[in-house]
Amino acid sequence: MDQPGTLVLIMAAAVLAPLLAYGFSRWLAVPLVIFEILLGILMGPDVLGWASSGQVIDVLSQLGLAMLIFLAGYEVQFDRIKGDTLKRSVWAWTITLVLGLGAGILLSDGGGFDKGVYIGTALTSTALGAILPVLRDAGDLKSRFGTVMMAMGSVGEFGPIIAMALLLSGRAPARSAALLVAFGLLTAAAVFWALRPKPPWFSRVIAKTLHSSAQFAVRLVMLMLVGMLALAQAMGLDILLGAFAAGLITRLVLQGAAPESSGTVLSKVEALGFGFLVPLFFVVTGIGFDLEALLGGGWALLLVPVFLLLFLVVRGLPMWLLAPRDLGRRDRSALVLFGSTALPLVVAITTMGVQDGKVEPGEAAALVGAGMLSVLVFPLVGLRLRAGSGAGGGAGTGEEPGPGEGSGPGGRRPDRVTGSESW
């Protein structure tokens, strides 16, 4: 099918997915992304053959992935994850990387070190964008558990991006490290600018154009995102690094210059991301999913439960061991389940591996399939563990969810578990 026809089908799937999620919610809270990927598989070349990817679709899909990582970066709150909790999170992910690379090399099946790096890096990620809405809707984001999960998840989102830049760039590690340092310095300069007081007219323009066709703040956000993507690409780094950094910088700018308008601005950016670009990325992921390779060989299909278990061992075990001591056993188990949820970066890394000829399509499909199962199963079980411990509803902080953070009619993200974008 031609590109315009494929785009129509993709957006039809994006519209149908929330309806399916809403219908299933009376029996089971299935994350929306699962339906988006499954609908993509259904209309893709291995099933109905109605849709296939192309240059325009691929560009839009990459923008969707960048927007997803941007929004995850925006959610990071450094004032809540500093100190001992952040140190434990960094050490936990460092151990995860060692375990992941070891497991990846063992599973490379003669593919060598390069294949092991792709597989191992994919095992180290945490789908922060999938976890935060679930915790927010459960009233748990401001609890002690939510703070620890924010720290572990932030490092689990950012760490693999750094590892990709160092290990999967095809350059010498020393040169990659030098480029990362240079990018970090430029990002630090942008953060310094973001923290500087803005002139009074800046916030006035944001407020005055917030509901007009000018949309100054939204355009500024898009400029920062595109600018950081361009900077990362110009330096030969993965654009996901630029997207994550753009999210961090945007939060500082909006909350420093126009705190009263930042929630509204973010809701508009989320409308663009979750209403168009992000679902397009996941539907296209389904279209490109190699179902035939997964089902055609016994080894690839057997790898799905193996990878699912490895998510728990490689990512979850270090979190269990290094979680703050004030978390009880059930909370540690829930932390392992939430932190082992993975998919967006798994898709990105396996796509790179297949394109570079280092990862077989069946292995990539098995990894993505395991990631889909992790998104479907782990958060649901984690919520049950948290409910069984008598937690939730802001327990541990004495705070009620503030405006824009609850799940009721006044909340900024109603029903994000099932009825809206789960990322």
C-alpha positions as CSV (number, residue, x, y, z in Angstrom):
1,M,0.0,0.0,0.0
2,D,1.2,3.6,-0.7
3,Q,2.4,5.8,2.1
4,P,-0.8,7.9,2.6
5,G,-2.9,4.8,2.7
6,T,-0.6,3.2,5.3
7,L,-0.7,6.4,7.4
8,V,-4.5,6.3,7.3
9,L,-4.4,2.7,8.6
10,I,-1.9,3.5,11.3
11,M,-4.0,6.4,12.6
12,A,-7.1,4.2,12.4
13,A,-5.3,1.7,14.6
14,A,-4.3,4.5,17.0
15,V,-8.0,5.4,17.3
16,L,-9.1,1.8,17.7
17,A,-6.5,0.9,20.4
18,P,-8.0,3.1,23.2
19,L,-11.4,1.7,22.5
20,L,-10.1,-1.9,22.8
21,A,-8.2,-0.9,26.0
22,Y,-11.4,0.6,27.4
23,G,-13.5,-2.4,26.5
24,F,-10.9,-4.8,28.1
25,S,-10.6,-2.7,31.3
26,R,-13.7,-4.3,32.8
27,W,-11.8,-7.6,32.9
28,L,-8.1,-6.7,32.8
29,A,-6.2,-3.4,32.7
30,V,-4.2,-4.0,29.5
31,P,-1.7,-1.2,28.7
32,L,-2.6,0.7,25.6
33,V,0.7,0.1,23.9
34,I,0.0,-3.6,23.7
35,F,-3.0,-3.0,21.5
36,E,-1.1,-0.6,19.3
37,I,1.6,-3.1,18.6
38,L,-0.8,-6.0,18.1
39,L,-2.9,-3.9,15.7
40,G,0.4,-3.1,13.8
41,I,1.3,-6.8,13.6
42,L,-2.3,-7.6,12.4
43,M,-2.1,-5.1,9.5
44,G,1.5,-5.8,8.8
45,P,3.1,-8.0,6.0
46,D,3.1,-11.2,8.1
47,V,-0.7,-11.3,8.7
48,L,-3.1,-9.2,6.6
49,G,-0.4,-7.5,4.5
50,W,-2.3,-4.2,4.5
51,A,0.5,-1.9,5.6
52,S,4.3,-1.7,5.3
53,S,6.8,0.9,6.4
54,G,8.4,3.4,4.1
55,Q,10.7,6.5,4.3
56,V,8.0,9.0,5.4
57,I,6.5,6.5,7.9
58,D,9.9,5.7,9.3
59,V,10.8,9.4,9.9
60,L,7.5,9.9,11.7
61,S,8.1,6.8,13.7
62,Q,11.6,8.0,14.8
63,L,10.0,11.3,15.8
64,G,7.5,9.4,17.9
65,L,10.3,7.5,19.7
66,A,12.1,10.8,20.3
67,M,9.0,12.4,21.8
68,L,8.5,9.3,24.0
69,I,12.0,9.7,25.4
70,F,11.6,13.5,25.7
71,L,8.5,13.1,27.8
72,A,10.4,10.5,30.0
73,G,13.2,13.0,30.5
74,Y,10.7,15.7,31.4
75,E,9.3,13.5,34.2
76,V,12.7,13.2,36.0
77,Q,12.7,15.3,39.2
78,F,16.3,15.6,40.4
79,D,15.2,17.3,43.7
80,R,13.5,14.0,44.7
81,I,16.1,11.4,43.5
82,K,19.4,12.9,44.8
83,G,21.6,11.6,47.6
84,D,21.8,8.0,48.8
85,T,18.8,6.8,46.7
86,L,20.5,8.1,43.5
87,K,23.8,6.4,44.4
88,R,22.0,3.1,45.0
89,S,20.2,3.5,41.6
90,V,23.5,4.1,39.7
91,W,25.2,1.2,41.4
92,A,22.2,-1.1,40.7
93,W,22.3,-0.2,37.0
94,T,26.0,-0.6,36.8
95,I,25.7,-4.2,38.1
96,T,22.8,-4.6,35.7
97,L,25.0,-3.6,32.8
98,V,27.7,-6.2,33.7
99,L,25.1,-8.9,34.1
100,G,23.3,-7.9,30.9
101,L,26.5,-7.9,28.8
102,G,27.5,-11.3,30.3
103,A,24.0,-12.8,29.5
104,G,24.0,-11.2,26.1
105,I,27.4,-12.7,25.2
106,L,26.3,-16.2,26.5
107,L,23.1,-16.0,24.4
108,S,24.8,-14.7,21.3
109,D,25.0,-18.2,19.9
110,G,28.3,-17.7,18.1
111,G,27.4,-14.2,17.1
112,G,30.4,-12.7,19.0
113,F,30.9,-9.8,21.2
114,D,28.9,-7.3,19.1
115,K,25.7,-9.3,19.2
116,G,26.1,-9.8,22.9
117,V,26.4,-6.0,23.4
118,Y,23.1,-5.4,21.6
119,I,21.3,-8.1,23.5
120,G,22.9,-7.2,26.8
121,T,22.2,-3.5,26.5
122,A,18.5,-4.2,25.7
123,L,18.2,-6.1,28.9
124,T,19.3,-3.2,31.1
125,S,16.5,-0.7,30.3
126,T,13.5,0.4,32.4
127,A,10.3,1.7,30.7
128,L,10.0,4.8,32.9
129,G,7.3,6.3,30.6
130,A,5.2,3.2,31.2
131,I,5.7,3.1,35.0
132,L,5.1,6.7,36.0
133,P,1.4,6.9,34.8
134,V,0.6,3.7,36.6
135,L,2.1,4.9,39.9
136,R,0.4,8.3,39.4
137,D,-3.0,6.8,38.9
138,A,-2.5,4.5,42.0
139,G,-1.7,7.6,44.1
140,D,1.8,6.2,44.7
141,L,4.0,8.6,42.8
142,K,4.7,10.8,45.8
143,S,5.2,8.0,48.3
144,R,8.6,6.8,49.4
145,F,8.2,3.8,47.1
146,G,7.4,6.2,44.2
147,T,10.6,8.2,44.9
148,V,12.8,5.1,44.9
149,M,11.1,3.9,41.7
150,M,11.6,7.3,40.1
151,A,15.3,7.1,40.9
152,M,15.8,3.5,39.7
153,G,13.7,4.1,36.6
154,S,15.4,7.4,35.6
155,V,18.8,5.7,35.7
156,G,17.4,2.7,33.9
157,E,16.1,5.0,31.1
158,F,19.2,7.2,30.9
159,G,21.9,4.5,31.4
160,P,21.1,2.4,28.4
161,I,21.2,5.5,26.2
162,I,24.7,6.3,27.4
163,A,25.7,2.6,26.9
164,M,24.3,2.8,23.4
165,A,26.4,5.8,22.6
166,L,29.6,4.2,24.1
167,L,29.2,0.6,22.9
168,L,27.0,0.6,19.8
169,S,28.3,3.6,17.9
170,G,31.0,1.7,16.0
171,R,33.6,4.2,17.2
172,A,36.5,3.6,19.5
173,P,35.3,3.8,23.1
174,A,37.8,6.7,23.9
175,R,36.4,8.8,21.1
176,S,32.8,8.0,22.0
177,A,33.6,9.0,25.6
178,A,35.1,12.2,24.5
179,L,32.0,13.0,22.4
180,L,29.8,12.2,25.4
181,V,31.8,14.6,27.6
182,A,31.5,17.3,25.0
183,F,27.8,16.7,24.7
184,G,27.5,16.8,28.5
185,L,29.3,20.1,28.6
186,L,27.0,21.6,26.0
187,T,23.9,20.2,27.9
188,A,25.3,21.6,31.1
189,A,25.5,25.0,29.4
190,A,21.9,24.7,28.3
191,V,20.9,23.7,31.9
192,F,22.7,26.8,33.2
193,W,20.7,29.0,30.8
194,A,17.5,27.2,31.8
195,L,18.2,27.9,35.5
196,R,18.9,31.6,34.9
197,P,16.0,34.0,35.8
198,K,14.1,35.0,32.7
199,P,12.9,38.5,32.0
200,P,9.3,39.3,33.0
201,W,8.1,39.5,29.4
202,F,9.0,35.8,28.9
203,S,6.3,34.5,31.3
204,R,3.9,37.1,30.1
205,V,4.3,35.9,26.4
206,I,3.8,32.3,27.5
207,A,0.6,33.1,29.4
208,K,-0.8,35.4,26.7
209,T,-0.3,33.0,23.8
210,L,-1.2,29.9,25.8
211,H,-4.6,29.7,24.3
212,S,-4.0,31.5,21.0
213,S,-2.7,30.4,17.6
214,A,0.8,31.7,18.5
215,Q,1.5,28.9,21.1
216,F,4.9,30.4,21.9
217,A,5.6,27.9,24.7
218,V,4.8,24.9,22.6
219,R,6.9,26.2,19.8
220,L,9.8,26.8,22.2
221,V,9.5,23.3,23.5
222,M,9.6,21.9,20.0
223,L,12.7,24.1,19.2
224,M,14.5,22.7,22.2
225,L,13.6,19.2,21.3
226,V,14.7,19.5,17.6
227,G,17.8,21.5,18.6
228,M,19.0,18.8,21.0
229,L,18.2,16.1,18.5
230,A,20.2,18.0,15.9
231,L,23.1,18.5,18.3
232,A,23.3,14.8,19.2
233,Q,23.2,13.8,15.5
234,A,25.8,16.4,14.5
235,M,28.1,14.9,17.2
236,G,27.5,11.4,16.0
237,L,25.5,10.4,19.1
238,D,22.2,8.6,19.2
239,I,19.3,11.1,18.9
240,L,17.6,9.5,22.0
241,L,20.4,11.1,24.1
242,G,19.4,14.5,22.7
243,A,15.7,13.8,23.3
244,F,16.2,12.8,27.0
245,A,18.4,15.9,27.6
246,A,15.8,18.1,25.9
247,G,13.2,16.8,28.3
248,L,15.4,17.7,31.3
249,I,16.1,21.2,30.0
250,T,12.5,21.9,29.1
251,R,11.3,21.1,32.6
252,L,13.8,23.5,34.1
253,V,12.8,26.2,31.7
254,L,9.0,26.0,32.1
255,Q,9.0,25.5,35.9
256,G,11.5,28.2,36.4
257,A,10.1,30.8,34.0
258,A,6.3,30.1,34.0
259,P,5.5,27.6,36.8
260,E,1.8,28.5,36.7
261,S,1.6,27.6,33.0
262,S,4.0,24.6,32.9
263,G,1.2,22.0,33.4
264,T,-0.9,23.4,30.6
265,V,2.1,23.6,28.3
266,L,3.0,20.0,29.0
267,S,-0.5,18.8,28.4
268,K,-0.4,20.4,25.0
269,V,2.9,18.8,24.2
270,E,1.6,15.4,25.5
271,A,-1.5,15.9,23.2
272,L,0.9,16.1,20.2
273,G,3.0,13.2,21.4
274,F,0.4,10.8,22.8
275,G,-2.2,11.8,20.3
276,F,-0.1,11.4,17.1
277,L,3.6,10.6,17.2
278,V,4.0,8.1,20.0
279,P,1.1,5.7,19.0
280,L,2.4,6.0,15.4
281,F,5.8,4.7,16.7
282,F,4.3,1.7,18.4
283,V,1.9,0.8,15.5
284,V,4.9,1.0,13.1
285,T,6.8,-1.2,15.6
286,G,4.1,-3.8,15.2
287,I,4.1,-3.5,11.4
288,G,7.8,-4.2,11.4
289,F,7.6,-7.0,13.9
290,D,8.9,-10.2,12.3
291,L,6.2,-12.6,13.4
292,E,7.3,-15.2,10.8
293,A,10.8,-15.3,12.2
294,L,9.5,-15.6,15.8
295,L,7.0,-18.4,15.0
296,G,9.1,-20.1,12.3
297,G,11.9,-21.2,14.4
298,G,11.7,-23.0,17.8
299,W,14.8,-21.3,19.2
300,A,13.4,-17.8,18.7
301,L,10.1,-18.7,20.4
302,L,11.9,-20.3,23.3
303,L,13.9,-17.1,23.8
304,V,10.7,-15.2,24.7
305,P,10.4,-16.6,28.3
306,V,14.2,-16.7,28.6
307,F,14.4,-12.9,27.9
308,L,11.4,-12.3,30.2
309,L,13.2,-14.1,33.0
310,L,16.4,-12.2,32.2
311,F,14.6,-8.9,32.6
312,L,13.8,-9.9,36.2
313,V,17.2,-11.3,36.9
314,V,19.5,-8.8,35.1
315,R,17.5,-5.6,35.9
316,G,15.5,-6.7,38.9
317,L,18.0,-8.6,41.1
318,P,20.4,-5.6,41.6
319,M,17.5,-3.4,42.5
320,W,16.3,-5.9,45.1
321,L,19.8,-6.0,46.6
322,L,20.5,-2.3,46.6
323,A,17.0,-0.9,47.4
324,P,16.9,1.4,50.4
325,R,16.6,-0.7,53.6
326,D,13.4,1.1,54.7
327,L,11.5,-0.7,51.9
328,G,9.8,-3.9,53.0
329,R,9.9,-7.3,51.2
330,R,6.7,-6.7,49.3
331,D,7.8,-3.2,48.3
332,R,11.1,-4.6,47.1
333,S,9.3,-7.2,45.0
334,A,7.1,-4.6,43.5
335,L,10.2,-2.4,42.8
336,V,11.8,-5.4,40.9
337,L,8.6,-5.8,38.8
338,F,8.2,-2.2,37.9
339,G,11.9,-1.7,37.3
340,S,12.1,-4.8,35.0
341,T,9.4,-3.4,32.7
342,A,11.0,-2.7,29.3
343,L,10.0,-2.0,25.8
344,P,10.8,1.4,24.0
345,L,14.5,1.1,24.3
346,V,14.3,-2.6,23.6
347,V,12.6,-1.8,20.3
348,A,15.2,0.9,19.5
349,I,18.2,-1.3,20.3
350,T,17.0,-4.4,18.5
351,T,16.1,-2.3,15.4
352,M,19.7,-1.0,15.3
353,G,21.0,-4.5,15.8
354,V,19.0,-5.9,12.9
355,Q,19.9,-3.0,10.6
356,D,23.6,-3.4,11.4
357,G,23.3,-7.2,10.8
358,K,24.4,-8.1,14.3
359,V,21.1,-9.4,15.6
360,E,18.9,-12.0,13.9
361,P,15.3,-10.9,13.2
362,G,14.0,-13.8,15.3
363,E,16.1,-12.8,18.2
364,A,14.9,-9.2,17.9
365,A,11.3,-10.4,17.7
366,A,11.8,-12.5,20.8
367,L,13.3,-9.5,22.8
368,V,10.4,-7.2,21.7
369,G,7.9,-10.0,22.5
370,A,9.3,-10.4,26.0
371,G,9.2,-6.6,26.4
372,M,5.5,-6.6,25.5
373,L,4.9,-9.3,28.1
374,S,6.8,-7.3,30.7
375,V,4.6,-4.2,30.0
376,L,1.5,-6.3,30.2
377,V,2.3,-8.4,33.3
378,F,4.9,-6.8,35.6
379,P,3.1,-3.5,36.5
380,L,-0.2,-5.4,37.2
381,V,1.5,-7.8,39.6
382,G,3.5,-4.9,41.1
383,L,0.3,-3.0,41.8
384,R,-1.2,-6.0,43.6
385,L,1.9,-6.3,45.8
386,R,1.7,-2.7,46.7
387,A,-2.0,-3.0,47.4
388,G,-1.3,-6.0,49.6
389,S,1.1,-4.1,51.7
390,G,-1.5,-1.4,52.4
391,A,0.4,1.2,50.4
392,G,-0.8,3.7,47.8
393,G,-2.6,6.9,47.8
394,G,0.5,8.8,48.7
395,A,1.4,6.6,51.6
396,G,4.6,7.5,53.3
397,T,4.5,11.2,52.6
398,G,1.3,12.5,54.2
399,E,0.5,14.2,50.9
400,E,-2.5,14.0,48.8
401,P,-2.1,14.1,45.0
402,G,-2.0,17.7,43.9
403,P,-3.9,19.3,41.0
404,G,-3.1,17.7,37.8
405,E,-1.6,14.6,39.4
406,G,-4.7,12.6,40.4
407,S,-6.7,10.2,38.3
408,G,-10.1,11.8,38.8
409,P,-11.8,14.4,36.7
410,G,-9.4,17.2,37.8
411,G,-6.3,15.2,37.1
412,R,-4.0,15.9,34.2
413,R,-3.9,12.3,33.0
414,P,-7.1,10.5,33.5
415,D,-7.1,6.7,33.3
416,R,-3.6,6.5,31.9
417,V,-3.4,2.8,32.7
418,T,-6.1,1.7,30.2
419,G,-8.0,4.5,28.6
420,S,-5.1,6.7,27.5
421,E,-1.5,6.4,26.4
422,S,0.3,4.1,28.8
423,W,3.7,5.6,28.0
